[in-house]
């Protein structure tokens, strides 16, 4: 079976990366932080294993700030696009699905933080909705 490679990057093209293999199912986060960061009703998110992820260019130019303890926002300093982050506590790479090129081979799985979603946005799909995080299973 052939291994698929997904590429991604920032708006200006300075930061580029590749993922060899599958990403997690996609979730849509409706929290106020994600809405402010994207300027949209939600943020499409996914994760992948660090051994599948590699920077192609621009890693050393990435800027970050710690919004709250343990929560860092990383972005391209030239265009401001959000870029992937390593989630140390989970051993995963956090991805911004809207910054991936082409079809990542996954679909939306669920919505989180619908308890603080934008009042002007209606969720009309049939995917599960969680008031905060999706409960851990098992």
C-alpha positions as CSV (number, residue, x, y, z in Angstrom):
1,X,0.0,0.0,0.0
2,X,1.4,3.4,-1.0
3,X,1.9,5.9,1.8
4,X,0.1,9.3,1.2
5,X,1.8,12.6,1.8
6,X,-0.2,15.7,2.7
7,X,1.4,19.1,2.4
8,X,0.5,22.3,4.1
9,X,1.8,25.8,4.7
10,X,1.1,29.4,5.4
11,X,-0.6,32.0,3.1
12,X,2.7,33.6,1.9
13,X,4.4,30.3,1.4
14,X,7.4,30.9,3.7
15,X,6.4,28.1,6.1
16,X,5.8,24.6,4.5
17,X,5.5,21.1,6.0
18,X,4.6,17.6,5.0
19,X,2.7,14.7,6.7
20,X,3.5,11.2,5.6
21,X,0.4,9.2,6.4
22,X,-3.0,9.8,8.0
23,X,-4.1,12.6,10.2
24,X,-6.8,12.1,12.8
25,X,-10.5,12.7,12.1
26,X,-11.2,16.4,11.8
27,X,-13.1,18.3,14.5
28,X,-14.6,21.8,14.5
29,X,-13.9,23.9,17.5
30,X,-16.4,26.7,18.3
31,X,-14.6,28.2,21.4
32,X,-14.0,32.0,21.5
33,X,-10.2,31.6,21.2
34,X,-10.5,29.7,18.0
35,X,-13.1,32.1,16.6
36,X,-10.9,35.1,17.4
37,X,-7.8,33.4,15.9
38,X,-9.5,32.5,12.7
39,X,-12.1,35.3,12.4
40,X,-14.6,32.6,11.6
41,X,-17.4,30.6,13.3
42,X,-15.1,27.7,14.1
43,X,-11.6,26.3,13.6
44,X,-11.1,23.0,11.7
45,X,-8.5,21.0,13.7
46,X,-6.8,17.6,13.5
47,X,-3.6,16.0,14.9
48,X,-0.9,13.6,13.6
49,X,1.9,11.7,15.1
50,X,5.2,13.6,15.3
51,X,7.0,10.8,13.4
52,X,4.8,11.5,10.4
53,X,5.4,15.3,10.4
54,X,8.3,17.2,9.0
55,X,9.0,20.9,8.3
56,X,10.1,21.7,4.7
57,X,10.8,25.4,5.2
58,X,10.3,28.3,7.5
59,X,10.4,26.5,10.9
60,X,13.1,28.8,12.3
61,X,11.1,31.9,11.5
62,X,7.9,30.9,13.3
63,X,6.8,33.2,16.1
64,X,4.7,32.2,19.1
65,X,3.2,33.6,22.3
66,X,1.8,31.9,25.3
67,X,-1.9,32.9,25.5
68,X,-2.5,31.0,28.7
69,X,-0.1,28.6,30.6
70,X,0.5,25.7,28.4
71,X,-1.4,27.1,25.4
72,X,0.9,28.6,22.7
73,X,-0.2,30.2,19.5
74,X,2.2,29.8,16.7
75,X,2.2,31.7,13.4
76,X,4.1,32.8,10.4
77,X,5.6,36.3,11.1
78,X,5.2,37.5,7.6
79,X,1.5,36.7,6.8
80,X,0.2,35.7,10.3
81,X,-1.1,32.3,9.3
82,X,-1.4,29.8,12.1
83,X,1.1,26.9,11.8
84,X,1.3,23.5,13.5
85,X,2.3,23.1,17.1
86,X,3.7,20.2,19.0
87,X,1.4,19.2,21.9
88,X,3.9,18.0,24.4
89,X,1.3,16.7,26.9
90,X,-0.2,14.4,24.3
91,X,2.8,13.7,22.1
92,X,1.0,14.9,19.0
93,X,1.3,17.6,16.3
94,X,-1.7,20.0,16.3
95,X,-2.8,20.8,12.7
96,X,-4.9,23.6,11.2
97,X,-6.8,21.7,8.6
98,X,-7.6,24.8,6.5
99,X,-3.9,25.2,5.8
100,X,-3.5,21.7,4.3
101,X,-3.3,21.4,0.5
102,X,-5.7,19.1,-1.3
103,X,-7.8,16.4,0.3
104,X,-6.4,15.2,3.6
105,X,-8.3,12.0,3.4
106,X,-10.4,12.7,6.4
107,X,-13.8,14.2,7.1
108,X,-15.4,16.1,9.9
109,X,-16.0,13.8,12.9
110,X,-17.5,16.1,15.6
111,X,-17.9,19.7,17.0
112,X,-16.5,20.8,20.3
113,X,-17.1,23.8,22.6
114,X,-20.6,24.3,21.1
115,X,-21.5,25.8,24.5
116,X,-19.7,28.9,23.5
117,X,-20.3,28.9,19.7
118,X,-21.1,32.1,17.8
119,X,-24.8,32.9,18.3
120,X,-25.1,33.9,14.6
121,X,-23.9,30.4,13.4
122,X,-26.2,27.4,13.2
123,X,-24.7,23.9,13.1
124,X,-26.8,22.0,10.6
125,X,-24.9,18.8,10.0
126,X,-25.5,15.6,11.9
127,X,-22.1,15.2,13.5
128,X,-21.9,14.8,17.3
129,X,-21.7,18.1,19.3
130,X,-20.0,18.5,22.7
131,X,-20.5,21.3,25.1
132,X,-16.7,21.4,25.7
133,X,-14.1,18.7,24.8
134,X,-15.1,15.3,23.4
135,X,-15.2,12.9,26.3
136,X,-12.3,10.4,26.3
137,X,-13.4,6.9,25.4
138,X,-12.1,3.7,27.0
